[in-house]
Structures are given as structure tokens and as C-alpha cells.
Amino acid sequence: MNLLEAIILGIVQGFTEFLPISSSGHLVLVGELLGIEAEAGEGADEDAKAAKIMFAVAVHVGTLLSVLVYFRQQIIEIIVGFFKSPVTP
């Protein structure tokens, strides 16, 4: 997989992650439609499968990190609120 192919799949991941559809399925579908294959030498089948899985994991981790950064203030407030003692009237 070259850089342009990775960018295309990253864009697909970004557009489909927050829709009520499978972003993982779209990564596979777009990859197949565009003929994107992971580059591998000896044992290409196993190496290609592993490379595809690692790429899918990487883009999902990237999505998770972007959500954590975007909602960091709310996440901090939830965590701090969890450890505060409850207020009784």
C-alpha cells in the first residue's frame, strides 16, 4: 500500500466512522474496489493480511485519539465529577 492509497482509506474511515454504517466494512470495500493491496514479499498472503489488519487498527486508533482530543474537556469533567462527593440537599 502506498501513501496515496493510505490517504484515500483514511479519508473513507474519517467520513464513515461517525455514520450508522460500518467504517471497517467500507475500508474493505473501497480497498477491494480500488485494488489496494498491501505490499509483501515472501509469504505474501499472510503478510498482506497482517498489513491490512494493522492498517485498519491504526486508522481506528487514530479515530479514537481524535475523539479523545476533541472531547477532552468533557471527559475530564466526567472523571473529576466521578470522584467528587455527592451533594445532598
Residue frames as a rotation matrix with the C-alpha (Angstrom) as fourth column:
MET 1
0.591 0.807 0.000 0.00
0.807 -0.591 0.000 0.00
0.000 0.000 -1.000 0.00
ASN 2
-0.453 -0.753 0.478 1.43
0.732 -0.620 -0.283 3.36
0.509 0.221 0.832 -0.95
LEU 3
-0.883 0.009 -0.469 0.88
0.334 -0.688 -0.644 6.73
-0.329 -0.726 0.605 0.70
LEU 4
-0.755 0.634 -0.167 -1.90
-0.613 -0.593 0.522 7.85
0.232 0.497 0.836 -1.66
GLU 5
-0.230 0.667 -0.709 -3.85
0.058 0.736 0.674 4.63
0.972 0.114 -0.208 -1.04
ALA 6
-0.528 -0.021 -0.849 -3.44
0.828 0.212 -0.520 5.05
0.191 -0.977 -0.094 2.71
ILE 7
-0.954 0.194 -0.229 -4.71
-0.129 -0.954 -0.270 8.64
-0.271 -0.228 0.935 2.47
ILE 8
-0.502 0.809 -0.305 -7.75
-0.535 -0.014 0.845 7.52
0.679 0.587 0.440 0.46
LEU 9
-0.130 0.442 -0.887 -8.58
0.500 0.802 0.327 4.82
0.856 -0.401 -0.325 3.01
GLY 10
-0.769 -0.187 -0.611 -8.01
0.632 -0.359 -0.686 7.27
-0.092 -0.914 0.395 5.86
ILE 11
-0.858 0.512 -0.053 -10.49
-0.511 -0.834 0.207 9.69
0.062 0.205 0.977 4.29
VAL 12
-0.206 0.795 -0.571 -13.03
-0.188 0.540 0.820 6.87
0.960 0.276 0.038 3.91
GLN 13
-0.373 -0.002 -0.928 -12.51
0.811 0.485 -0.327 5.99
0.451 -0.875 -0.179 7.58
GLY 14
-0.951 -0.064 -0.304 -12.98
0.222 -0.824 -0.522 9.62
-0.217 -0.563 0.797 8.62
PHE 15
-0.663 0.740 -0.115 -16.20
-0.658 -0.502 0.562 10.05
0.358 0.448 0.819 6.64
THR 16
-0.004 0.733 -0.680 -17.80
-0.246 0.659 0.711 6.76
0.969 0.170 0.178 7.67
GLU 17
-0.796 -0.394 -0.459 -16.74
0.282 0.430 -0.858 6.38
0.535 -0.812 -0.232 11.32
PHE 18
-0.911 0.403 -0.088 -19.50
-0.103 -0.428 -0.898 8.52
-0.400 -0.809 0.431 12.78
LEU 19
-0.303 0.834 -0.461 -22.26
-0.890 -0.075 0.449 7.39
0.340 0.546 0.766 10.46
PRO 20
0.124 0.407 0.905 -24.51
-0.731 0.654 -0.194 4.49
-0.671 -0.638 0.379 11.47
ILE 21
0.901 0.010 -0.434 -22.73
-0.339 0.641 -0.688 2.24
0.271 0.767 0.581 8.98
SER 22
0.767 -0.636 0.079 -19.68
0.443 0.615 0.652 0.03
-0.464 -0.465 0.754 9.20
SER 23
0.667 -0.617 -0.417 -16.50
-0.703 -0.706 -0.081 2.03
-0.244 0.347 -0.905 8.68
SER 24
-0.259 -0.767 0.587 -14.50
-0.431 0.636 0.640 -1.21
-0.864 -0.087 -0.495 8.75
GLY 25
0.204 0.438 0.875 -16.66
0.580 0.666 -0.469 -2.65
-0.788 0.604 -0.118 6.02
HIS 26
0.976 0.163 -0.142 -16.15
0.005 -0.674 -0.738 0.45
-0.216 0.720 -0.659 3.92
LEU 27
0.188 -0.975 -0.123 -12.38
-0.791 -0.224 0.570 0.20
-0.583 -0.010 -0.813 4.32
VAL 28
-0.381 -0.286 0.879 -12.51
0.122 0.927 0.354 -3.34
-0.917 0.242 -0.319 2.96
LEU 29
0.510 0.700 0.499 -14.99
0.613 0.112 -0.782 -2.45
-0.604 0.705 -0.372 0.21
VAL 30
0.890 -0.211 -0.404 -13.07
-0.377 -0.838 -0.395 0.61
-0.255 0.504 -0.825 -1.03
GLY 31
-0.080 -0.978 0.194 -9.79
-0.664 0.197 0.721 -1.28
-0.743 -0.071 -0.665 -0.80
GLU 32
-0.236 0.070 0.969 -11.20
0.444 0.895 0.043 -4.07
-0.865 0.440 -0.242 -2.96
LEU 33
0.766 0.618 0.180 -12.84
0.457 -0.324 -0.828 -1.69
-0.453 0.716 -0.531 -5.45
LEU 34
0.773 -0.533 -0.343 -9.62
-0.612 -0.769 -0.183 0.28
-0.167 0.352 -0.921 -5.91
GLY 35
0.792 -0.473 -0.386 -7.50
0.183 0.787 -0.589 -2.87
0.583 0.395 0.710 -5.97
ILE 36
0.291 -0.691 0.662 -5.45
-0.842 -0.513 -0.166 -1.73
0.454 -0.509 -0.731 -2.99
GLU 37
0.778 -0.160 -0.608 -3.17
0.288 0.950 0.118 -4.49
0.559 -0.267 0.785 -1.81
ALA 38
0.781 -0.605 0.155 -0.65
-0.415 -0.317 0.853 -4.44
-0.467 -0.730 -0.499 0.96
GLU 39
0.442 -0.709 -0.549 2.84
-0.668 0.147 -0.729 -4.87
0.598 0.689 -0.409 -0.46
ALA 40
0.578 -0.284 0.765 4.56
-0.543 0.566 0.620 -8.05
-0.609 -0.774 0.173 0.66
GLY 41
-0.229 -0.748 -0.624 7.35
-0.965 0.260 0.043 -10.29
0.130 0.611 -0.781 -0.47
GLU 42
-0.765 -0.107 -0.635 7.72
-0.099 0.994 -0.048 -13.94
0.636 0.026 -0.771 0.55
GLY 43
-0.658 0.593 -0.464 4.60
0.749 0.454 -0.482 -15.33
-0.076 -0.665 -0.743 2.19
ALA 44
-0.925 0.195 0.327 2.59
-0.057 -0.920 0.388 -12.53
0.376 0.340 0.862 0.62
ASP 45
-0.056 0.985 -0.163 -0.81
0.238 0.172 0.956 -13.88
0.970 0.015 -0.244 1.63
GLU 46
0.308 0.142 -0.941 -0.10
0.929 0.169 0.329 -13.87
0.206 -0.975 -0.080 5.35
ASP 47
-0.666 -0.631 -0.398 1.93
0.688 -0.726 -0.001 -10.65
-0.288 -0.274 0.917 5.22
ALA 48
-0.776 0.439 0.454 -0.75
0.052 -0.672 0.738 -8.90
0.629 0.596 0.499 3.16
LYS 49
0.256 0.899 -0.356 -3.48
0.498 0.193 0.845 -9.96
0.828 -0.394 -0.398 5.59
ALA 50
0.081 -0.314 -0.946 -1.42
0.986 -0.114 0.122 -8.80
-0.146 -0.943 0.300 8.56
ALA 51
-0.892 -0.450 0.048 -0.66
0.450 -0.871 0.199 -5.47
-0.048 0.199 0.979 6.87
LYS 52
-0.398 0.831 0.389 -4.35
0.104 -0.380 0.919 -4.87
0.911 0.406 0.065 6.12
ILE 53
0.453 0.560 -0.694 -5.31
0.725 0.222 0.652 -5.66
0.519 -0.798 -0.305 9.71
MET 54
-0.282 -0.645 -0.711 -2.58
0.910 -0.414 0.014 -3.40
-0.303 -0.643 0.703 11.09
PHE 55
-0.904 0.003 0.427 -3.72
0.210 -0.867 0.452 -0.55
0.372 0.498 0.783 8.85
ALA 56
0.047 0.997 0.061 -7.34
0.241 -0.070 0.968 -0.99
0.969 -0.031 -0.244 9.94
VAL 57
0.363 0.008 -0.932 -6.26
0.927 0.101 0.362 -0.98
0.097 -0.995 0.029 13.60
ALA 58
-0.663 -0.715 -0.220 -4.13
0.728 -0.685 0.035 2.12
-0.176 -0.137 0.975 13.02
VAL 59
-0.707 0.433 0.558 -6.95
0.037 -0.766 0.642 4.14
0.706 0.475 0.526 11.46
HIS 60
0.391 0.862 -0.322 -9.35
0.415 0.148 0.898 3.08
0.822 -0.484 -0.300 14.23
VAL 61
0.063 -0.457 -0.887 -6.83
0.984 -0.119 0.131 4.10
-0.165 -0.882 0.442 16.90
GLY 62
-0.888 -0.373 0.270 -6.44
0.435 -0.873 0.222 7.41
0.152 0.315 0.937 15.07
THR 63
-0.159 0.922 0.354 -10.20
0.103 -0.341 0.934 7.88
0.982 0.184 -0.040 15.20
LEU 64
0.502 0.310 -0.807 -10.22
0.777 0.247 0.579 7.11
0.378 -0.918 -0.117 18.93
LEU 65
-0.400 -0.747 -0.531 -7.42
0.884 -0.467 -0.008 9.59
-0.242 -0.473 0.847 19.60
SER 66
-0.820 0.131 0.558 -9.17
0.191 -0.855 0.481 12.32
0.540 0.501 0.676 17.62
VAL 67
0.271 0.962 -0.036 -12.39
0.264 -0.038 0.964 11.78
0.926 -0.270 -0.264 19.61
LEU 68
0.336 -0.212 -0.918 -10.48
0.941 0.117 0.318 11.87
0.040 -0.970 0.239 22.90
VAL 69
-0.761 -0.645 -0.067 -8.76
0.644 -0.764 0.046 15.11
-0.081 -0.008 0.997 21.91
TYR 70
-0.566 0.604 0.561 -11.98
0.095 -0.628 0.772 16.72
0.819 0.490 0.298 20.69
PHE 71
0.512 0.859 0.012 -13.95
0.003 -0.016 1.000 15.78
0.859 -0.512 -0.010 23.82
ARG 72
-0.382 -0.788 -0.483 -11.07
0.494 0.268 -0.827 16.11
0.781 -0.554 0.287 26.29
GLN 73
-0.772 0.101 0.627 -12.75
-0.473 -0.751 -0.461 18.82
0.424 -0.653 0.628 28.38
GLN 74
0.285 0.955 0.084 -15.97
-0.836 0.204 0.509 16.85
0.469 -0.215 0.857 28.76
ILE 75
0.406 -0.225 -0.886 -14.03
0.214 0.966 -0.147 13.67
0.888 -0.129 0.441 29.56
ILE 76
-0.717 -0.697 0.002 -12.03
0.216 -0.225 -0.950 15.49
0.663 -0.681 0.312 32.25
GLU 77
-0.466 0.623 0.628 -15.26
-0.816 -0.577 -0.033 16.89
0.342 -0.528 0.777 33.74
ILE 78
0.565 0.682 -0.463 -16.81
-0.475 0.729 0.494 13.42
0.675 -0.059 0.736 33.86
ILE 79
0.044 -0.638 -0.768 -13.75
0.479 0.689 -0.544 11.91
0.877 -0.344 0.336 35.55
VAL 80
-0.870 -0.345 0.353 -13.49
-0.087 -0.598 -0.797 14.76
0.486 -0.724 0.490 38.10
GLY 81
-0.142 0.917 0.372 -17.23
-0.893 -0.281 0.353 14.56
0.428 -0.282 0.859 38.75
PHE 82
0.410 0.254 -0.876 -16.98
-0.054 0.965 0.255 10.84
0.910 -0.057 0.410 39.40
PHE 83
-0.294 -0.653 -0.698 -14.56
0.684 0.367 -0.631 11.38
0.668 -0.663 0.338 42.26
LYS 84
-0.689 0.124 0.714 -16.37
-0.431 -0.862 -0.266 14.33
0.583 -0.491 0.647 43.84
SER 85
-0.899 0.427 -0.100 -18.52
0.336 0.522 -0.784 13.58
-0.282 -0.738 -0.613 46.86
PRO 86
-0.365 0.833 0.416 -22.23
0.740 -0.012 0.673 13.67
0.565 0.553 -0.612 46.11
VAL 87
-0.920 0.160 0.357 -24.18
-0.288 -0.895 -0.341 16.77
0.265 -0.416 0.870 47.04
THR 88
-0.484 0.799 -0.358 -27.23
0.836 0.542 0.080 16.13
0.258 -0.260 -0.930 49.22
PRO 89
-0.235 0.454 0.859 -30.00
0.077 -0.873 0.482 18.74
0.969 0.180 0.170 49.59
